[in-house]
């Protein structure tokens, strides 16, 4: 999340700071939802699904960065989608659950 602005800049977003603000707002909203969801869905299932989402997001972003360096096919939507998937995974799992 520290590199959200850099990732958005690299993906060609016109206003990367506004995109970063939107990502952080989504994190707050999803964290609040996770706090309410943790009692019904359970900590274990939320942590497992969040870990899977974060893994997939890291793999997508890793491919995007490696492909840019090598000149391969690397659409900008891949980086933005990976960033969004990571935020969903983090905000519903590893972000709030250890503190609850």
DSSP file (Angstrom, degrees, kcal/mol; ACC not computed):
  #  RESIDUE AA STRUCTURE BP1 BP2  ACC     N-H-->O    O-->H-N    N-H-->O    O-->H-N    TCO  KAPPA ALPHA  PHI   PSI    X-CA   Y-CA   Z-CA
    1    1 A X    >         0   0    0      0, 0.0     3,-0.9     0, 0.0     4,-0.2   0.000 360.0 360.0 360.0 -18.3    0.0    0.0    0.0
    2    2 A X  T 3   +     0   0    0      1,-0.2     3,-0.3     2,-0.1     4,-0.2   0.774 360.0  46.5 -70.3 -24.8    3.0    2.2    0.3
    3    3 A X  T 3> S+     0   0    0      1,-0.2     4,-2.7     2,-0.1    -1,-0.2   0.149  75.4 112.1-105.0  18.3    3.6    2.0   -3.4
    4    4 A X  H <> S+     0   0    0     -3,-0.9     4,-2.5     1,-0.2     5,-0.2   0.912  79.9  47.9 -59.5 -44.6    0.0    2.6   -4.6
    5    5 A X  H  > S+     0   0    0     -3,-0.3     4,-2.5    -4,-0.2    -1,-0.2   0.917 112.8  48.3 -63.9 -42.8    0.9    6.0   -6.1
    6    6 A X  H  > S+     0   0    0      2,-0.2     4,-2.5     1,-0.2    -2,-0.2   0.902 112.1  49.1 -64.5 -40.8    3.9    4.5   -7.9
    7    7 A X  H  X S+     0   0    0     -4,-2.7     4,-1.9     2,-0.2    -2,-0.2   0.918 112.2  48.1 -65.0 -42.9    1.9    1.6   -9.3
    8    8 A X  H  <>S+     0   0    0     -4,-2.5     5,-2.6    -5,-0.2     4,-0.4   0.893 112.1  49.8 -65.7 -38.8   -0.9    3.9  -10.5
    9    9 A X  H ><5S+     0   0    0     -4,-2.5     3,-1.3     1,-0.2    -2,-0.2   0.933 111.7  48.0 -62.2 -45.1    1.7    6.2  -12.2
   10   10 A X  H 3<5S+     0   0    0     -4,-2.5    -2,-0.2     1,-0.3    -1,-0.2   0.811 107.8  55.8 -67.0 -29.7    3.4    3.2  -13.8
   11   11 A X  T 3<5S-     0   0    0     -4,-1.9    -1,-0.3    -5,-0.2    -2,-0.2   0.514 121.9-106.4 -82.0  -3.6    0.0    1.9  -15.0
   12   12 A X  T < 5 +     0   0    0     -3,-1.3    -3,-0.2    -4,-0.4     2,-0.2   0.686  58.1 164.1  92.5  18.2   -0.7    5.2  -16.7
   13   13 A X      < -     0   0    0     -5,-2.6     3,-0.4    -6,-0.1    -1,-0.2  -0.503  33.9-144.0 -69.5 137.5   -3.3    6.7  -14.4
   14   14 A X  S    S+     0   0    0      1,-0.3     2,-0.5    -2,-0.2    -1,-0.1   0.906  94.5  28.6 -69.7 -41.8   -3.7   10.4  -15.0
   15   15 A X     >  +     0   0    0      1,-0.1     4,-1.7     2,-0.1    -1,-0.3  -0.780  68.2 171.0-122.5  85.8   -4.3   11.4  -11.4
   16   16 A X  H  > S+     0   0    0     -2,-0.5     4,-2.3    -3,-0.4    -1,-0.1   0.818  76.4  58.0 -68.3 -31.2   -2.4    8.8   -9.3
   17   17 A X  H  > S+     0   0    0      2,-0.2     4,-2.1     1,-0.2    -1,-0.2   0.895 106.8  48.1 -67.0 -38.5   -2.9   10.6   -6.0
   18   18 A X  H  > S+     0   0    0      2,-0.2     4,-2.1     1,-0.2    -1,-0.2   0.878 110.7  51.8 -67.7 -37.4   -6.7   10.5   -6.5
   19   19 A X  H  X S+     0   0    0     -4,-1.7     4,-2.1     2,-0.2    -2,-0.2   0.896 108.6  51.2 -63.9 -40.0   -6.5    6.8   -7.3
   20   20 A X  H  X S+     0   0    0     -4,-2.3     4,-2.3     1,-0.2    -2,-0.2   0.902 108.4  51.6 -63.7 -41.1   -4.5    6.3   -4.1
   21   21 A X  H  X S+     0   0    0     -4,-2.1     4,-2.2     1,-0.2    -1,-0.2   0.895 109.1  50.5 -62.0 -40.4   -7.1    8.2   -2.1
   22   22 A X  H  X S+     0   0    0     -4,-2.1     4,-2.3     2,-0.2    -1,-0.2   0.886 109.5  51.0 -65.1 -38.9   -9.8    5.9   -3.6
   23   23 A X  H  X S+     0   0    0     -4,-2.1     4,-1.9     2,-0.2    -2,-0.2   0.918 111.2  47.5 -64.4 -43.5   -7.8    2.8   -2.7
   24   24 A X  H  X S+     0   0    0     -4,-2.3     4,-1.9     2,-0.2    -2,-0.2   0.867 110.8  51.6 -67.8 -35.9   -7.4    4.0    0.9
   25   25 A X  H  X S+     0   0    0     -4,-2.2     4,-2.3     2,-0.2    -1,-0.2   0.909 109.0  51.1 -64.9 -41.7  -11.1    4.8    1.2
   26   26 A X  H  X S+     0   0    0     -4,-2.3     4,-2.7     1,-0.2     5,-0.2   0.875 107.4  54.5 -62.4 -36.6  -12.0    1.3   -0.1
   27   27 A X  H  X S+     0   0    0     -4,-1.9     4,-2.2     2,-0.2    -1,-0.2   0.911 108.2  48.1 -64.0 -41.9   -9.7   -0.1    2.5
   28   28 A X  H  X S+     0   0    0     -4,-1.9     4,-2.1     2,-0.2    -2,-0.2   0.931 114.0  46.4 -64.0 -45.2  -11.5    1.7    5.3
   29   29 A X  H  X S+     0   0    0     -4,-2.3     4,-2.1     1,-0.2    -2,-0.2   0.926 114.8  46.3 -64.7 -44.7  -14.9    0.6    4.0
   30   30 A X  H  X S+     0   0    0     -4,-2.7     4,-2.4     2,-0.2    -1,-0.2   0.844 109.8  54.3 -68.8 -32.7  -13.8   -3.0    3.6
   31   31 A X  H  X S+     0   0    0     -4,-2.2     4,-2.0    -5,-0.2    -1,-0.2   0.916 108.4  49.0 -66.0 -41.6  -12.1   -3.1    7.0
   32   32 A X  H  X S+     0   0    0     -4,-2.1     4,-1.3     1,-0.2    -2,-0.2   0.905 111.9  49.4 -62.3 -40.9  -15.4   -1.9    8.6
   33   33 A X  H  X S+     0   0    0     -4,-2.1     4,-2.1     1,-0.2    -2,-0.2   0.895 109.0  52.3 -64.7 -39.2  -17.3   -4.6    6.7
   34   34 A X  H  X S+     0   0    0     -4,-2.4     4,-1.9    57,-0.3    -1,-0.2   0.862 103.2  58.1 -65.9 -35.0  -14.7   -7.2    7.8
   35   35 A X  H  < S+     0   0    0     -4,-2.0     4,-0.3     1,-0.2    -1,-0.2   0.872 113.0  39.5 -62.6 -36.1  -15.2   -6.2   11.5
   36   36 A X  H  < S+     0   0    0     -4,-1.3     3,-0.5    -3,-0.2     4,-0.4   0.811 116.5  51.2 -80.0 -31.0  -18.9   -7.0   11.2
   37   37 A X  H  X>S+     0   0    0     -4,-2.1     4,-3.0     1,-0.2     5,-0.6   0.709  90.0  78.2 -79.4 -21.6  -18.4  -10.1    9.0
   38   38 A X  H  X5S+     0   0    0     -4,-1.9     4,-1.0     1,-0.2    -1,-0.2   0.810  92.1  51.5 -63.8 -30.6  -15.8  -11.7   11.3
   39   39 A X  H  45S+     0   0    0     -3,-0.5    -1,-0.2    -4,-0.3    -2,-0.2   0.825 118.7  35.1 -76.0 -30.7  -18.5  -13.0   13.8
   40   40 A X  H  45S+     0   0    0     -3,-0.5    -2,-0.2    -4,-0.4    -1,-0.1   0.883 126.6  34.7 -89.9 -42.0  -20.6  -14.6   11.1
   41   41 A X  H  <5S-     0   0    0     -4,-3.0     4,-0.3     1,-0.1    -3,-0.2   0.773 107.8-124.2 -85.4 -26.5  -18.1  -15.9    8.6
   42   42 A X     X< -     0   0    0     -4,-1.0     4,-1.6    -5,-0.6     5,-0.2   0.164  13.7 -98.6  93.8 146.0  -15.4  -16.8   11.2
   43   43 A X  H  > S+     0   0    0      1,-0.2     4,-2.7     2,-0.2     5,-0.2   0.901 116.3  53.8 -66.1 -42.6  -11.8  -15.7   11.5
   44   44 A X  H  > S+     0   0    0      1,-0.2     4,-2.5     2,-0.2     5,-0.2   0.932 109.9  45.1 -63.0 -47.6  -10.3  -18.8    9.9
   45   45 A X  H  > S+     0   0    0     -4,-0.3     4,-2.4     1,-0.2     5,-0.2   0.885 114.6  49.4 -66.2 -37.4  -12.3  -18.7    6.7
   46   46 A X  H  X S+     0   0    0     -4,-1.6     4,-2.4     2,-0.2    -1,-0.2   0.916 112.0  47.9 -66.3 -42.1  -11.7  -14.9    6.3
   47   47 A X  H  X S+     0   0    0     -4,-2.7     4,-2.3     2,-0.2    -2,-0.2   0.898 113.3  48.1 -65.9 -39.6   -8.0  -15.3    6.9
   48   48 A X  H  X S+     0   0    0     -4,-2.5     4,-2.1    -5,-0.2    -2,-0.2   0.929 114.8  43.9 -67.7 -44.4   -7.7  -18.2    4.4
   49   49 A X  H  X S+     0   0    0     -4,-2.4     4,-2.3    -5,-0.2    -2,-0.2   0.889 114.6  50.4 -68.6 -36.7   -9.7  -16.4    1.7
   50   50 A X  H  X S+     0   0    0     -4,-2.4     4,-2.5    -5,-0.2    -2,-0.2   0.900 109.3  51.3 -66.1 -40.4   -7.8  -13.2    2.3
   51   51 A X  H  X S+     0   0    0     -4,-2.3     4,-2.2     2,-0.2    -2,-0.2   0.903 110.4  48.9 -63.0 -40.9   -4.5  -15.0    2.1
   52   52 A X  H  X S+     0   0    0     -4,-2.1     4,-2.5     2,-0.2    -2,-0.2   0.925 111.8  48.8 -64.4 -44.4   -5.5  -16.6   -1.3
   53   53 A X  H  X S+     0   0    0     -4,-2.3     4,-2.3     1,-0.2    -2,-0.2   0.911 112.3  48.1 -62.1 -42.2   -6.6  -13.2   -2.7
   54   54 A X  H  X S+     0   0    0     -4,-2.5     4,-2.4     2,-0.2    -1,-0.2   0.881 110.6  52.0 -67.8 -36.9   -3.4  -11.5   -1.6
   55   55 A X  H  X S+     0   0    0     -4,-2.2     4,-2.3     2,-0.2    -2,-0.2   0.944 111.2  46.7 -61.5 -48.1   -1.3  -14.3   -3.1
   56   56 A X  H  X S+     0   0    0     -4,-2.5     4,-2.4     1,-0.2    -2,-0.2   0.890 112.1  51.3 -62.4 -39.3   -3.1  -14.0   -6.4
   57   57 A X  H  X S+     0   0    0     -4,-2.3     4,-2.6     1,-0.2     5,-0.2   0.909 109.8  49.3 -64.7 -41.8   -2.7  -10.3   -6.4
   58   58 A X  H  X S+     0   0    0     -4,-2.4     4,-2.4     2,-0.2    -2,-0.2   0.892 110.5  50.6 -64.8 -38.6    1.0  -10.5   -5.7
   59   59 A X  H  X S+     0   0    0     -4,-2.3     4,-2.3     2,-0.2    -2,-0.2   0.921 111.9  47.4 -64.8 -43.0    1.4  -13.0   -8.5
   60   60 A X  H  X S+     0   0    0     -4,-2.4     4,-2.2     1,-0.2    -2,-0.2   0.913 114.6  45.4 -63.9 -43.2   -0.4  -10.7  -10.9
   61   61 A X  H  X S+     0   0    0     -4,-2.6     4,-2.4     2,-0.2    -1,-0.2   0.858 111.3  53.4 -69.8 -34.9    1.6   -7.7   -9.9
   62   62 A X  H  X S+     0   0    0     -4,-2.4     4,-2.5    -5,-0.2     5,-0.2   0.919 109.7  48.0 -64.8 -43.0    4.8   -9.6  -10.1
   63   63 A X  H  X S+     0   0    0     -4,-2.3     4,-3.0     2,-0.2     5,-0.2   0.930 111.0  51.8 -61.4 -44.1    4.0  -10.7  -13.6
   64   64 A X  H  X S+     0   0    0     -4,-2.2     4,-2.0     1,-0.2    -2,-0.2   0.930 112.7  44.0 -59.5 -47.1    3.2   -7.1  -14.5
   65   65 A X  H  X S+     0   0    0     -4,-2.4     4,-1.7     2,-0.2    -1,-0.2   0.912 116.4  46.4 -66.3 -42.5    6.5   -5.7  -13.2
   66   66 A X  H  X S+     0   0    0     -4,-2.5     4,-1.7     1,-0.2    -2,-0.2   0.896 111.7  51.8 -66.6 -39.3    8.6   -8.5  -14.7
   67   67 A X  H  X>S+     0   0    0     -4,-3.0     5,-2.1    -5,-0.2     4,-1.1   0.867 106.7  53.5 -67.0 -36.2    6.8   -8.2  -18.1
   68   68 A X  H  <5S+     0   0    0     -4,-2.0     3,-0.3    -5,-0.2    -1,-0.2   0.914 109.4  48.7 -63.0 -41.7    7.4   -4.4  -18.2
   69   69 A X  H  <5S+     0   0    0     -4,-1.7    -1,-0.2     1,-0.2    -2,-0.2   0.841 117.5  40.6 -66.2 -33.3   11.1   -5.0  -17.6
   70   70 A X  H  <5S-     0   0    0     -4,-1.7    -1,-0.2    -5,-0.1    -2,-0.2   0.503 111.0-114.3 -97.0  -4.9   11.3   -7.7  -20.3
   71   71 A X  T  <5 +     0   0    0     -4,-1.1    -3,-0.2    -3,-0.3    -4,-0.1   0.711  67.4 141.2  80.5  19.9    9.1   -6.0  -22.9
   72   72 A X      < -     0   0    0     -5,-2.1     2,-0.5    -6,-0.2    -1,-0.2  -0.206  66.8 -64.1 -83.3-179.5    6.4   -8.7  -22.7
   73   73 A X        +     0   0    0      1,-0.1     2,-0.2    -2,-0.0    -1,-0.2  -0.556  63.6 160.5 -67.9 119.0    2.6   -8.2  -22.8
   74   74 A X        -     0   0    0     -2,-0.5     2,-0.1    -7,-0.1    -1,-0.1  -0.692  21.2-161.6-145.3  85.8    1.7   -6.2  -19.7
   75   75 A X    >>  -     0   0    0     -2,-0.2     3,-1.2     1,-0.1     4,-0.8  -0.420  22.6-130.2 -70.8 145.5   -1.6   -4.4  -19.8
   76   76 A X  H 3> S+     0   0    0      1,-0.3     4,-1.8     2,-0.2     3,-0.3   0.791 104.7  66.7 -66.9 -26.7   -2.1   -1.6  -17.3
   77   77 A X  H 3> S+     0   0    0      1,-0.2     4,-2.7     2,-0.2    -1,-0.3   0.793  92.3  62.9 -65.2 -24.7   -5.4   -3.0  -16.1
   78   78 A X  H <> S+     0   0    0     -3,-1.2     4,-2.4     2,-0.2    -1,-0.2   0.923 104.4  45.5 -65.2 -43.6   -3.5   -6.0  -14.7
   79   79 A X  H  X S+     0   0    0     -4,-0.8     4,-2.1    -3,-0.3    -2,-0.2   0.913 115.5  46.6 -65.4 -42.0   -1.6   -3.9  -12.3
   80   80 A X  H  X S+     0   0    0     -4,-1.8     4,-2.2     2,-0.2    -2,-0.2   0.887 113.1  48.7 -69.4 -38.5   -4.7   -2.0  -11.2
   81   81 A X  H  X S+     0   0    0     -4,-2.7     4,-2.7     2,-0.2     5,-0.2   0.911 111.2  50.3 -66.2 -41.7   -6.8   -5.2  -10.9
   82   82 A X  H  X S+     0   0    0     -4,-2.4     4,-2.3    -5,-0.2    -2,-0.2   0.892 110.1  50.7 -63.4 -38.8   -4.0   -6.8   -8.8
   83   83 A X  H  X S+     0   0    0     -4,-2.1     4,-2.1     2,-0.2    -1,-0.2   0.913 111.7  47.5 -64.2 -42.6   -3.9   -3.7   -6.6
   84   84 A X  H  X S+     0   0    0     -4,-2.2     4,-2.1     2,-0.2    -2,-0.2   0.910 112.0  49.0 -64.8 -43.0   -7.7   -3.9   -6.1
   85   85 A X  H  X S+     0   0    0     -4,-2.7     4,-2.4     1,-0.2    -2,-0.2   0.890 110.5  51.9 -64.5 -38.8   -7.7   -7.6   -5.3
   86   86 A X  H  X S+     0   0    0     -4,-2.3     4,-3.1    -5,-0.2     5,-0.3   0.923 108.7  49.9 -63.6 -43.1   -4.9   -7.1   -2.8
   87   87 A X  H  X S+     0   0    0     -4,-2.1     4,-2.7     2,-0.2     5,-0.2   0.905 110.7  49.8 -63.2 -41.2   -6.8   -4.3   -1.0
   88   88 A X  H  X S+     0   0    0     -4,-2.1     4,-1.2     2,-0.2    -1,-0.2   0.936 114.7  44.8 -62.0 -45.5   -9.9   -6.5   -0.8
   89   89 A X  H  X S+     0   0    0     -4,-2.4     4,-0.7     2,-0.2     5,-0.5   0.925 116.9  43.8 -65.0 -45.2   -7.8   -9.4    0.6
   90   90 A X  H ><>S+     0   0    0     -4,-3.1     5,-2.7     1,-0.2     3,-0.7   0.920 113.4  49.8 -67.9 -43.8   -5.8   -7.3    3.1
   91   91 A X  H 3<5S+     0   0    0     -4,-2.7   -57,-0.3    -5,-0.3     5,-0.2   0.718 116.4  42.2 -71.7 -20.2   -8.8   -5.2    4.3
   92   92 A X  H 3<5S+     0   0    0     -4,-1.2    -1,-0.2    -5,-0.2    -2,-0.2   0.488 131.4   9.7-102.1  -3.1  -10.9   -8.3    4.9
   93   93 A X  T <X5S+     0   0    0     -4,-0.7     4,-1.8    -3,-0.7     5,-0.4   0.395 125.8  24.8-134.0 -89.7   -8.2  -10.5    6.5
   94   94 A X  T  45S+     0   0    0     -5,-0.5     4,-0.2     1,-0.2    -3,-0.1   0.688 115.6  61.0 -67.9 -19.1   -4.7   -9.6    7.6
   95   95 A X  T  4<S+     0   0    0     -5,-2.7     4,-0.2    -6,-0.3    -1,-0.2   0.994 122.4   7.6 -70.7 -63.8   -5.5   -6.0    8.2
   96   96 A X  T >> S+     0   0    0     -6,-0.4     3,-1.3    -5,-0.2     4,-0.8   0.812 112.0  74.2 -93.1 -29.9   -8.3   -6.1   10.8
   97   97 A X  G >< S+     0   0    0     -4,-1.8     3,-1.1     1,-0.3    -3,-0.1   0.869  92.3  54.0 -62.5 -42.2   -8.6   -9.7   12.0
   98   98 A X  G 34 S+     0   0    0     -5,-0.4    -1,-0.3     1,-0.2    -2,-0.1   0.789 111.3  49.3 -61.3 -22.2   -5.4   -9.9   14.1
   99   99 A X  G <4        0   0    0     -3,-1.3    -1,-0.2    -4,-0.2    -2,-0.2   0.608 360.0 360.0 -90.5 -12.8   -6.6   -6.8   16.0
  100  100 A X    <<        0   0    0     -3,-1.1    -1,-0.2    -4,-0.8    -2,-0.2   0.468 360.0 360.0 -87.4 360.0  -10.1   -8.1   16.7
